[in-house]
Amino acid sequence: MPALTDRPAGFDYGYRMRCECGSASDLSADDYAAEVDEAHMPCSTCGNRIHFGRAIIALRDPTDPALENGQLNRFAWYHTSTSPDWPSPTYAQQQRRALTRGIPSIREEQVARLSNLALHVGTYEAAIENMLRRMRNQGDAYSTFFLYRVALDLDPQRVEAGYRDENVQTAAQLSNAELRAQGFQAVRYLNVYESPGSLSLAVIPDAIAAVQAVDLDLHGLVPEHDRHMSRQLSAFQSDLDELRSRPRTLADGPMSVLEQLRARVEARRGKTVGVNRWQGPEFWKLWKPVESALAERYLLGVNAIVARRFNSAVQARRRHDDGDVRSFADFYAARAFVLTHWSQVIARLSTQPAAGRSGKS
């Protein structure tokens, strides 16, 4: 693996919003999350009111050295994937099969383009937030994720000058053919979805020199829950078990079809079926203090926007853990560790063997 520079990371960042006058103003994550003044802020240059949001996010660091073409190969870039061999040399074939199977009416030119999209790498933060997005929106709450540390081999003359704004310019959906047709190996773009305000790159597979990978389950790296947290989890488990064991009453409302089937099976076994209150108001009354304790313990130093997205991302896991509080808390702590202990994650990753790559996933 070439010697790479890892830039300081962290999820305690704020944001910058662009005004019509052309300047950008700082906005704290707390104010962004609270949508202060009905999501308005004053421009620090002209004084006009800015209606802030994703559509006008500006580059957080106007002096980012990644703006210089000659610096791009110096830095470690990151990507998260559920694939253990990203970028897979067989990705295009796999994607082609999936597209034609899932969308029988899709046209061949669409298949060719969608199965050959450019690779994307970015900051450590952007890679981790990409994982959270996939957990939240793509059914990957139970998937194993791999974090990749990427070395690039770019010709500075074949990198597009400046950067594209992902809000208004094609970036995330660029194909390898489009990049090559314009004579580029890479295009920088302002990422407005993951670590908004950071720079990411769309690159052709040949630009990937080598990668290192680590499983983000991080076995042996995440510490055990402390005594106070363990007591809270045990108490909540007891309260939840008691809640779930109560016989169903009319106040619980009608049974779902699944609950009716389960009730019949359990009745034949001579058992009384407790109502599934895992998502009901009584559950939430019990759960809220535990959720707050988990966030306070494991998301220390994470900004309010990212913390909100994190909690949204892990909800699917909580819904399907069927009341196993400790299992969910272990998962919460492990996923949060990559946000709050990034230096330890990168240290482990940087000691992994390097492999050459070409492909996409």
PyMOL commands that set and color helices and strands:
alter all, ss='L'
color gray80, all
select helices_A, chain A and resi 29-34+36-39+54-56+65-67+69-74+91-102+108-114+124-137+156-158+176-181+205-207+227-245+250-252+257-268+281-298+304-320+325-340+342-350
alter helices_A, ss='H'
color red, helices_A
select strands_A, chain A and resi 15-18+24-27+40-42+49-51+77-81+119-121+146-152+164-165+186-191+198-203+208-215
alter strands_A, ss='S'
color yellow, strands_A
deselect
rebuild
show_as cartoon
